[in-house]
Amino acid sequence: MQGALTSLISATSIISPVIMTSLFAHFISKSTSVYFPGAPYLLGAILMAAAGIVAYNILKREKKKEDYPIKVLC
């Protein structure tokens, strides 16, 4: 588990600067129709909200599994 998390962190450390700087450069260039230098922050907020929704749904599903009582045969 620790190795999988470390590899995901490494992958995002490589990919995210490229995506965010490209997005920033696009929205501050003179050829763009919309000047919005906060676009990388908006994308980050959208991705965090999506991750929060996924985590909420998974945790809600796991809690439903715990609600069922375990029958002990004595």
N, C-alpha and C positions, 0 to 999 in steps of 0.2 A: 504494500500500500504506500509506504513512504517513497519507494522508487518511482511508482506511477505518479504520485503528486509532484515529485521533484522534476520528472520529465515534462509534465504539463506546465510547470512554472518556467522551465527552461524554454519550452516552445513559445509560450506567450511572451517571454522576455525578448525573443528574437522577432516575432511577428508583429507585436503591437507597436513598437516604435515606427516601423515601416508604414503600417496602416495609418496611424495617427498623424505622422508628419505629412504623409501624402494628402490626407483629408484636410489638414490645416493649410497646406500650400494651395490646394485647390480653392478653398473658400476665401483665401486672402488675395488671390491673383486678380489682376486687372481684367482678365477675360471672363470671369465668372459673373453670372447674372445676380447672384445673392452674395453679399459680403457678410460672412458669419464666421468670425474667428473662433467662436465657441463650439463649433461643430464636433471636434474630438471629445469635448466634455459631454455633449449631448449623446453621442454614440456610446460613451462609457456608461452614462446613466441608463440608457436603454438596455445595454447588455447586463448591467447589474440588476435591473428590474426583472429581466427575463430569467436570470439565474435565481433570483429570489422567488419567483413564481414556481419554477421547477422544484426548488428546495422545499417550498411550502407544500406542494402537492405530494412529494415523496414522503415528507414527515407526517402529513395527515394520513396517508395510506398506511404507514408503519404504526401509527397510533391506533388505527382501527384494528389492526392485527392483534395488538396487545389488549384490546377491550374484551376479547373473548376469554371467558374463564377457563382455566385448565382443570380438567376433572382428574382427581387423584383417586385411584382405586385402592381401597384399604381392605 
